[in-house]
C-alpha cells in the first residue's frame, strides 16, 4: 500500500505541468508551424501570379523563361529552340528570388 501511494505522489504535476504544456505548444506554433504556413502561402501566391515572359528557376535548378501556361502545366524555354514542360508547383519562389537578387543589387 505504501508503494502505490508513493507512485501517485510522484506522478502529480498539477497546474504547473499544464502551464508548461501550453507554453510548449505556443512556442512550437510560433517558431515552427506559423513560419511554415506563411512560407507556403507566399509560394502559392507566387505560383498564381506567374505569367508569360517571367524568368524562373525550378526546384531542381533548371533556369528558363515562361513561354506558355496551360492550367497546371508551364512551358519553359531553356534555350533558343528547347522547351520543357513542368508543373506549376515545380517552380521555386525562393530559388527564383535568389537568382534575381544580384541583378537588383547591381542596379542600385
N, C-alpha and C positions, 0 to 999 in steps of 0.2 A: 504494500500500500504506500509506503514511503517513496518508493521508486517512481511510481506513476505520478505522485504529487510533484516530484522534482521535475519531471518532464513537462508537466503542464505549466509550471512556473517559467521554465527556460524558453518555451515557445511563445510566450506572450510578448507582443510588441506594442500593442495599443495604438493610440493616435499618432505617435511619432513614426511608426512604421508606415502608416497610411500617408502621412505628410511626405515621407521620403519617396514613396512610390509615385505620388502625384508630381513631385518635383522632378523625378527622373523622367517621367513621361513628358512633362513640359519641356525639359531640356532636349530630349530626343526629338520632339516635334520641331522646335525652333532651330536646331543645328543640323538635322538630317532630313526630315520629311519636307518641311516648308521650302528650303532652297531647291530641293529636287523637283518639287511640284512647280515652282516658279520657272526653273530651267526648262521643264517640259512644255509649259505654256508658251514660253518665248520661242521654242523650237517649232511648235505647231503654228504659231502666228507667222513665223518666218516662212515656213513651207507654204502657207496660204497666200503669201504676198509675192511668190516667185513669178517672174514674167519673162517674156522673150527678150534675149539680149543680156540677161544677168550672167556674170561670170561667177561660177560656183565651184565648190570642192565637195566631192562625195565623201562619205565616211571612210571609204577605202583609200582615199587620197588622190582620186582622179580629178584633174582640173578640166573644166570645159565651159563652154558658153551655151546657154539655153537657146535651142533652135525652135522647139515646138513643145507645147504642153497639151497632152490629151488625157484629161481626167487625172488618174494617178500615175501616168507614165510621162516621163520627161525625156526629151531627145536632146542629148548633149553633143555639141560639135567639139571634138577633141583635137582635130587637125583640119587642114584645108578641106578635104573631102572624106573625113572619117567621122561617123556619127555613132553614138551608142545610146541605148535606151536604158534608163534606170527608173526605179520607183521614186516617187516624190520624197518618201521617207529616208532614202539613201543620201540625200543632200544634207550636209552638216553645217549648221549655222556657225558654230564655234570655229571650225576649220576655215570657212569662207571669210569670216571676220579677221582671223589671224593672218590670212593671205593678203587682205586689203589694208591692214594696219600700216605696213611700211610705206605704201603708196600715199596714204593720208598724211603720214608724218613728213614725207618728203615735200608735200605741197605747202606745209606750214612754214 
